[in-house]
Amino acid sequence: MSDIQETLYNESEESEEEILPFKYSITSYGADYPVDSLVKRMRNGSIYVPNFQRGYVWKPPEASRFIESLLLGLPVPGIFLAKEQDTQKLIVIDGQQRLRTIQYFYDEVFGSLPEDYPKSRKFSLTKVIDDFKGLTYSTLSEEDRRRLDDSIIPATIVKQDDPSDDNSSIYHIFERLNTGGVKLQPQEIRACIYHGELNDLLAELNLNQAWRSIYGSSIPDNRMKDQELILRFLALYFEGENYQKPMKGFLNNFMGSNRHFNQQNKMEITHIFVDTIETAHKILGRQAFKPKKQINAAVFDSMMVGLARRLKQGIIENEESLQANYQDLLNSPKFLEVTVNTSRTTEKSIVQSRLEQAIKSFKDIQ
């Protein structure tokens, strides 16, 4: 069994109560979109449908019944969209399945996202009333096509006015609406809200062979917890002195503010992560950051920051010294109190303590 099945991710951090640090100023308004207008906007990219790992999950009967409702003139649930500040595109916060369904019906194929719906599979209506059974968009009567084109799907559109330098409110709206099915993990939501160059780089760094060996699987985690660990290291390395609880909000702010490499550039970020993780793998081995044969997020983030700070001075010649200091730190009751033996690993004082201990432990290694 691969180690990925045993990888520990501090439960206390995933379930931490997040108190919003300030009130938002958000503009919200309603809009009624004809179906053909929505299809046009999705095709030209002005409405951006997030592409999460699970992708499109509706089966043909579910999708067909939704199209049937529109053809019969029945009311359908609205969708929730957020306007991006820099591109003015609309991100789909809620309603992804409905929007994909109408686009697939107009394209007459189930999309290529899920493997079990290859492009060769024609989208014809099934388990609907006899008048529509087996029909595609092009075989509908002209009257029914016009009725479908003109069918209205209500939308609520939100735009964050203040603060104006991030999209953090969109993250919170997304998270709070995300109540059905398999709940999305924080990094999955970030990948949508803060899509851009930094998000692309996280996916690229996640394929580093040394990192994959330490993480315990050659296959990236489909819940993006491996990418979140990389983000966590980078955020604490660059902004650890400014850390404020909660960890989720801290990571949101870092990813949002550096979404297009506004603070650090791609080369700098790549160099720091690759040098650090490859040094850890070479000297500490694939069991690095696993105090109990499992990756511990608090051990990982602090030791990676400490090692990265030391590597700024140059390569490590004395590998035995790094191994010894690593083991001493991992066996230190004081370090264990702020990593393994606490459920409060995101408290500011605890984060700062473990970072300081790791930086001090690795600082003077030759």
C-alpha positions in Angstrom: 0.0 0.0 0.0 1.4 3.4 -0.9 2.1 6.0 1.9 -0.5 8.3 0.3 -3.2 6.3 2.0 -1.6 7.1 5.4 -0.8 10.7 4.9 -1.8 12.7 7.8 -3.4 16.1 7.5 -4.1 17.8 10.8 -7.8 17.4 11.3 -7.9 20.3 13.7 -6.8 22.6 10.8 -9.3 21.4 8.4 -12.2 21.9 10.8 -10.9 25.1 12.4 -13.6 27.7 13.0 -12.9 30.7 10.7 -13.9 34.1 12.0 -13.9 36.6 9.2 -11.4 39.4 10.0 -13.6 42.2 8.6 -16.8 43.0 6.9 -17.0 43.0 3.1 -18.6 45.5 0.8 -20.3 43.3 -1.9 -22.5 44.3 -4.8 -25.1 41.7 -5.7 -27.7 41.8 -8.3 -30.0 39.5 -10.2 -30.0 38.7 -13.9 -32.2 36.5 -16.1 -30.2 34.7 -18.9 -31.8 33.0 -21.9 -30.4 29.6 -22.3 -28.8 30.3 -25.7 -27.1 33.3 -24.2 -25.6 31.2 -21.4 -24.3 28.7 -24.0 -22.7 31.5 -26.0 -21.0 32.9 -23.0 -19.6 29.6 -21.9 -18.3 28.9 -25.3 -16.4 32.2 -25.5 -15.2 31.9 -21.9 -16.9 35.0 -20.5 -18.6 32.6 -18.0 -15.9 30.4 -16.5 -17.0 27.0 -15.2 -14.5 25.7 -12.7 -12.9 22.4 -13.7 -12.5 20.4 -10.5 -11.2 16.9 -10.5 -14.7 15.4 -10.1 -15.9 17.4 -13.1 -19.3 16.6 -14.5 -21.2 14.0 -12.4 -24.8 14.0 -13.8 -25.9 10.8 -15.5 -28.0 10.9 -18.7 -31.4 10.6 -16.9 -30.6 13.5 -14.6 -29.3 15.7 -17.4 -32.3 14.8 -19.6 -34.8 15.7 -16.9 -33.2 19.1 -16.5 -33.5 19.8 -20.3 -37.1 18.4 -20.2 -38.0 20.9 -17.4 -36.8 23.8 -19.6 -38.7 22.5 -22.6 -41.9 22.1 -20.5 -41.5 25.7 -19.1 -41.0 24.5 -15.6 -39.0 26.8 -13.2 -35.5 25.6 -12.5 -33.1 26.6 -9.7 -31.0 29.7 -10.3 -27.2 29.8 -10.6 -24.7 31.8 -8.6 -21.9 33.8 -10.4 -19.1 36.0 -9.2 -17.4 38.7 -11.3 -13.6 38.7 -11.3 -12.1 42.1 -10.7 -9.3 41.9 -13.2 -10.9 40.0 -16.1 -14.6 40.9 -15.6 -15.3 37.2 -16.4 -18.0 35.4 -14.4 -17.0 32.5 -12.2 -19.6 29.9 -11.6 -20.0 29.4 -7.8 -23.1 27.3 -7.9 -24.8 25.7 -10.9 -21.9 24.0 -12.6 -23.9 20.8 -13.4 -26.8 22.8 -14.9 -24.6 24.9 -17.1 -22.5 22.0 -18.4 -25.8 20.1 -19.1 -27.2 22.8 -21.4 -23.8 23.3 -23.2 -23.5 19.5 -23.7 -27.1 19.3 -25.0 -26.4 22.1 -27.5 -23.1 20.4 -28.5 -25.0 17.1 -28.7 -22.3 15.2 -26.8 -21.5 14.6 -23.2 -18.3 16.6 -22.6 -14.8 15.2 -22.6 -14.1 16.0 -18.9 -15.2 12.6 -17.3 -13.7 9.5 -18.9 -17.0 7.7 -18.7 -18.6 10.2 -21.0 -16.3 10.1 -24.1 -17.0 12.6 -26.9 -18.4 9.8 -29.1 -21.4 9.5 -26.7 -24.3 11.4 -28.2 -26.5 13.4 -25.8 -30.1 12.4 -26.6 -32.9 12.7 -24.1 -33.8 9.7 -22.1 -36.4 8.8 -19.5 -38.5 11.9 -20.4 -42.0 12.2 -21.9 -42.5 10.4 -25.2 -42.6 13.7 -27.1 -38.9 14.3 -26.3 -37.6 10.8 -25.9 -34.4 10.1 -28.0 -34.2 13.7 -29.4 -31.1 15.8 -29.6 -30.9 19.6 -29.9 -30.8 19.5 -33.7 -33.8 17.0 -33.9 -36.1 19.0 -31.7 -38.9 20.7 -33.5 -38.2 24.3 -34.5 -40.8 25.4 -32.0 -39.2 23.4 -29.1 -35.7 24.7 -30.0 -37.0 28.2 -29.9 -38.7 27.5 -26.5 -35.4 26.1 -25.2 -33.3 29.0 -26.5 -35.6 31.5 -24.9 -36.0 29.6 -21.5 -34.7 31.7 -18.6 -32.3 30.6 -16.0 -32.1 33.2 -13.1 -28.7 34.2 -11.8 -27.3 36.0 -8.8 -24.1 37.9 -9.6 -21.8 39.1 -6.8 -18.8 41.4 -7.0 -16.5 42.3 -4.2 -16.0 46.1 -3.9 -14.0 46.2 -0.7 -11.4 45.2 0.0 -10.5 45.7 -3.6 -7.2 43.8 -3.8 -8.4 40.2 -3.4 -11.3 37.9 -4.0 -11.5 36.5 -0.5 -15.2 37.0 -0.1 -15.7 34.8 -3.2 -13.8 32.0 -1.4 -16.1 32.3 1.6 -19.3 32.4 -0.5 -18.1 29.4 -2.5 -17.2 27.5 0.7 -20.6 28.2 2.4 -22.6 27.3 -0.7 -20.6 24.1 -1.1 -22.9 21.8 0.9 -24.0 19.2 -1.5 -22.3 16.0 -2.6 -18.7 15.5 -1.7 -17.5 18.7 0.1 -14.7 20.5 -1.7 -11.4 20.9 0.1 -10.0 24.4 0.6 -7.3 24.0 -2.1 -9.9 22.9 -4.6 -11.8 26.1 -4.0 -8.6 28.2 -4.2 -7.7 26.6 -7.5 -11.0 28.0 -8.9 -11.1 31.4 -7.2 -7.4 32.2 -7.6 -6.7 30.5 -10.9 -3.7 32.0 -12.6 0.1 31.7 -12.9 0.7 30.8 -9.3 -2.0 28.1 -9.3 -0.4 26.7 -12.5 3.0 26.6 -10.9 1.7 24.8 -7.8 0.4 22.0 -10.1 3.8 22.0 -11.9 5.8 21.8 -8.6 3.5 19.1 -7.4 5.0 16.8 -10.0 8.6 17.1 -8.7 9.9 13.6 -8.2 11.5 14.2 -4.9 8.3 15.7 -3.6 6.2 12.8 -4.9 8.6 10.3 -3.2 8.3 12.1 0.1 4.5 12.6 -0.2 4.2 8.9 -0.9 2.6 8.5 -4.3 3.5 9.2 -7.9 -0.1 10.3 -8.5 -1.2 13.7 -7.3 -3.8 13.8 -4.6 -7.2 14.4 -6.3 -8.3 16.5 -3.3 -5.2 18.8 -3.8 -3.9 18.4 -0.3 -0.3 17.9 -1.7 -0.6 21.2 -3.5 -1.9 22.9 -0.3 1.2 21.7 1.6 3.4 23.3 -1.1 1.4 26.5 -0.8 1.7 26.4 2.9 5.4 26.2 2.8 5.7 29.0 0.3 3.3 31.3 2.3 5.1 30.7 5.6 8.6 31.1 4.0 7.7 34.5 2.4 5.1 35.8 4.8 5.6 33.8 8.0 6.4 36.9 10.1 3.0 38.3 9.1 1.0 35.1 9.9 -2.4 35.6 11.4 -4.9 32.9 12.2 -6.8 31.2 10.6 -4.4 29.2 8.3 -7.1 29.0 5.6 -7.4 32.7 5.4 -3.6 33.2 5.5 -3.2 30.8 2.5 -6.1 32.5 0.7 -4.4 35.9 1.1 -1.0 34.7 -0.1 -2.4 33.0 -3.1 -4.7 35.9 -4.0 -2.0 38.6 -3.6 0.5 36.6 -5.6 -1.9 35.1 -8.1 -0.1 36.6 -11.1 3.4 36.6 -9.4 2.7 40.1 -8.1 5.1 39.6 -5.1 7.5 36.8 -6.0 8.3 35.6 -9.5 8.1 32.1 -10.9 11.9 31.6 -11.0 12.3 32.5 -7.3 9.4 30.4 -6.1 10.5 27.4 -8.2 14.1 27.7 -7.0 13.2 27.8 -3.4 10.8 24.9 -3.4 12.9 22.6 -5.7 16.2 23.2 -3.9 14.6 22.6 -0.5 12.5 19.5 -1.3 15.4 17.9 -3.3 17.8 18.5 -0.5 15.4 17.0 2.0 14.9 14.0 -0.2 18.6 13.5 -0.8 19.7 13.8 2.8 16.7 12.9 4.9 15.1 10.4 2.5 11.5 9.7 1.7 10.5 9.4 5.3 11.2 13.2 5.9 8.6 15.1 7.8 6.9 11.9 9.0 7.3 11.6 12.8 4.9 8.6 12.9 5.4 7.3 9.4 3.0 9.9 8.2 3.4 13.4 6.9 2.5 15.9 9.5 1.7 19.4 8.1 3.1 21.3 11.1 6.4 19.4 11.0 6.6 19.8 7.2 5.9 23.5 7.0 8.4 24.5 9.8 11.2 22.2 8.8 10.9 23.2 5.1 11.1 26.8 6.1 14.1 26.2 8.4 15.9 24.2 5.7 15.1 26.8 3.0 16.5 29.6 5.2 19.7 27.6 5.6 20.0 26.9 1.9 20.0 30.6 1.2 23.6 30.5 2.5 24.7 27.8 0.1 24.6 24.1 -0.3 24.9 21.8 2.8 28.2 19.9 2.8 27.9 18.2 6.2 24.9 15.8 5.5 25.5 14.0 8.8 25.0 17.2 10.7 21.7 17.9 9.0 20.5 14.4 9.7 21.5 14.7 13.4 19.9 18.1 13.8 16.7 16.9 12.1 16.5 13.9 14.5 17.2 16.1 17.5 14.5 18.5 16.5 12.0 15.7 15.8 12.7 14.2 19.3 12.6 17.6 21.1 9.7 17.8 23.5 9.5 21.5 22.9 9.2 21.0 19.1 6.7 18.2 19.5 4.5 20.4 21.7 4.0 22.8 18.7 3.7 20.2 16.0 2.6 16.7 16.9 1.2 16.9 20.4 -1.3 19.8 20.0 -4.6 20.4 18.3 -3.8 24.1 18.1 -1.2 24.1 15.3 -2.7 27.2 13.6 -2.4 29.5 16.6 -0.1 32.4 15.9 2.2 31.8 18.8 2.5 28.1 18.0 3.2 28.7 14.3 5.9 31.2 15.2 7.4 29.0 17.8 7.9 26.0 15.5 9.2 28.2 12.7 11.8 29.8 15.1 12.9 26.4 16.4 13.3 24.9 12.9 15.2 27.9 11.6 17.5 27.9 14.7 18.1 24.2 14.5 19.3 24.3 10.8 20.9 27.7 10.8 24.6 26.8 11.6 24.9 23.5 9.6 27.9 23.6 7.4 
